[in-house]
Amino acid sequence: MKILFLGDVVGVSGRSMILSSLLSEIKSKKIDFVIVNGENAADAGVGITEAICKDFFNCGVDVITTGNHVWDQKEIMSFIEKENRLLRPKNLFEPSPGKGFGIFVAKNGMKVGVLNLMGNVFMKKCEDVFKAAEKFIEKHKLKDEYDFLIVDFHGEITSEKVAMGHFFDGNATLVVGTHTHIPTNDARVLKNGTAYQTDAGMCGDYDSVIGMNKDNSINRFLKKKSTNHFPAVGKATLCGVTVDCDVETGLATNIENFIYGGELKNSY
């Protein structure tokens, strides 16, 4: 069983690369299940729309996760209520539209649980993420309701993400961070069998500042004439991880960086 997780998709650049390349990558790497964090996939680089979700599903994405920008395109609030394959962070304050956890059937017929969580440090206010994770682990067990569990932890700081990886170790197949848009070089299988990486990186143009136009971003830091952030539009790199899973235990046997196309293609 092989699972592909792709980090935050940023704007038209990242979106176009997924639409043009994902199906061939699924076939060539024999991927059984694909999760994509799509919270920045809209043209403005924030939020996601119904049309984008449908395009992603049509090109091989099984589940879309999100984060702090989930509601930035207002139309998604009604769409998420009827589309179970689109998740929002489970620890958002209730009542919130949609769900933060779902169980899905992979191409090979196995059941994959996907849990979307959001950090508390330097992020929008939400329920205590470790309390939410603790409740989840008490209620849901690996190889009980589902064969594998993927956790997208959308957070700002590395220590919170690493702690969450260890907290789930042995109870999840993969814990992977999103939100900071830079792929970290710490992919590994933890002691109790959970694959982990602090941040999956982004799917977007890396000739940028975390996906946004670099000149405008620098001017904003310099407090010179600038506009609101807008996405860079050069050729994108797809970034994430692939995980080989043990079908008997539901745990990971291997995790590798996934880097495809664009500026980073020869960097790893």
N, C-alpha and C positions, 0 to 999 in steps of 0.2 A: 504494500500500500504506500503510495507516494502522494504527499500533499504539498501544494504550492501556496505560499502566502505572499502577497504583494503589498508593499507599503503605500502610503498616501498618494493617490493619483492627483496630480496638479494640473488643472486647466486643459486646454485643447491639446497641448503637446503630449502630456502623459496619456490622455484619453486616446489620442490617435494611435499611439504606439501599441496600446493594449488591443485596440480594434484591428490593427493590421498584423500583429505578431502573436497574440496569445494562442490562438488555435493551433498554429504550427508548433509552438513551444510545448503545448500540452501533448501533442502527438509525438514529437521527437523525444521528449523526456518521460513519456509514459506516465503522465500525471493523472491521478484518479479523482482529485478534488481540489478546487481553487477558491481561495478567499482573497478578496481585495478590499483594502480600506479606501472608500470612495468619497470621503467627506470634503475633499477639495477639488472634485472633478469638474465642477461647473466652469463656464467660460471665465468668470471673474476670479477663479482660484479659491472660492469658498462655497461650500454646500454642494448639493447634488440634486438632480432633477429626475422626474419619472422617466423621461426619454433616455437619459444617460444610463439609468439603471437597466432599462430594457436592452439597450445596446450592449452593455456588459454581459447580461445574461445570455444574449444571443451569440456572444463570441467565446463562451466557455466558462464564465464566472459562475460559481455555484452560490456564493454568499457574499454580500457586501456589508462591511462593518463601517462605523463612523466614529465621531468624537465630538469635540466642542463646537464644530461648525455644522453639526447635523441639521439645524433648523435655519441656516442662513438663506436657503431658497424655500420660501414659505410653502410652496406647493407640496413639498415632501411630507408635510405633517398629515395630510390626508392619504397620500399614497402609502406611507409606511404602515398605516392601519390595515391595509388589505394585502400588503406584500410581505410575507413572512421571511423572505430571503434578504430583506434589508433590515439591518439591526441598528439600534442606537445603544449607547452605554446603559447597561442594566442598572447602574447606581445613580441615574438621574433622579431628581426628586419626583415622586409620584403625586398626582397622575401625570404621566407623560405619554404621548402617542407611541404606539409600536411596542416592540419587545427588545430585550437585551440578550436573549438567549434563545436558541432554536436547535432542533435536531433535524438533520438533513440526510438524504440518501445519496451516497457517492455513486460514481459510474459503475463501480464493481458491486454495488448492492449493500455495502457496509454503511453503518450509521455514524455520522459525524456530528458531535455537538460543537456549537460555536458560541462562545461567550464573549461579549463586548463589555469592557470595563473602562472607566476613566479615572485618572489620578486626582488627588486632592491638592497637591502642592503646585502653586502658581497656575492653577486651572480654574475654570468656572466652578461655582459652588455646586456640589453634588453630595450625595450621601457618602459616608465613610467607606472607602473602597475596600479596605481590609476586612471590615465587618461584613460587607456585602459578599466578599470572597469566602469568608468563613461560613456564612450561612449557605452559600452555594455548595461548598464542599460537604457540609453536613447533610444536605438534601440530595445531591446528585453524585453517583459513583461511576467511575470508569468501568466499562464492561458490564454495566447494569442496564441503563437506558440507552447507552450509545457505546460504540466500539472505540471511538477516539474523541478527544476533546481538544479544541483549539481555543486559546485565550488571546484576544487582542487587547493589550493594555495600553490605552491611549493616555500617555503621561509626559510631563515636562522634564522631570529630573531622573537621573540614572539610578540613584540609590533606591527610590521608590519602585522603579521597574525591577531592579535586581532582587529586592526583597520579595516582590510578588512572584518572581520566578521560583525562588526557593520555597515560598509558601505553598505553591501548587506542585512542587516536585513530588512525583509519584502519583499525582491525582490528575495530571493533564498530559497530553501528548506533546503539546507545544505551548509555550508562553512567549509571545513576541511583542515588543514595544512598537508603537507608532507615535506620530505627532511631531517629532523633531526634524524629520525629513533628511536625516543624514545616516547612512548605513554604518552600524558599529561593527567592529572586527572581533566580536566575542562570541560567535556562534559555537555552541557546545551542548552536549548532553549532560545534564546535571546528575548527581550521584544516584538518585532514585528513578532515573529514566525519562525525565521530562526534557525535551529540547528547548533551548532558550537562546534568544538574541535580544539585546537591549533596545535596538531600533532597527526596523526593517529597511529604513531609508524611504525615498519617495520614487514614484514613477513620474518623471518630469525632466525638464531641461536642467542639467547640472551646471551649465554656464549661466549661473544665476545666484541669487541669495535665497536659499531654501525654496527654489521654484519661482521666485518673483524676479522681475527685471532688476538686474544688478545695479545699473546706473541710477535708477530711481531710488533703490534701496540705500545706496551709499549716500546720495544727496539727503535722504531723510536722516541718516545718522549725523551728517555734517550740518543739519538744519539749514540746508540750502533749498532752493526752489525745487519742489517735487509734487507728486500727486499721491493719491491713495495707491497702495500696492497693486500691481497687476502682474499676471504670470509672464514669465519668459516663454518664447515660442520657438526655440530651436529644437533640434532633434532630441527626443527624450531617451533616457535610460530607464529600463524597467528594473526595479530593485526589490528584493525580498529574500525569502528562504525557501528551500525545498527540504522536506523532512521524510525520511524513510521510517515507516512504522511497523511495529511487530503486531501482526493481526491477533496473536494469542493474548498478549498482555495489554495492548492498546498504547504502549509506551514507544518512545523513539529509539531507533538504533543508530541514526545518523542525521545530522543537519548540515546543510551547506548554504553559503551565500548564493543567491540567484542574481546575477548581473547580466543584463542583455541590452546591447545596442548603445548608441549615444556616446557621451564623453567618458563614461566610466568603464566601457567595455574591456579595456586592457589594463585596468587598474587593480583588479583582484586576481 
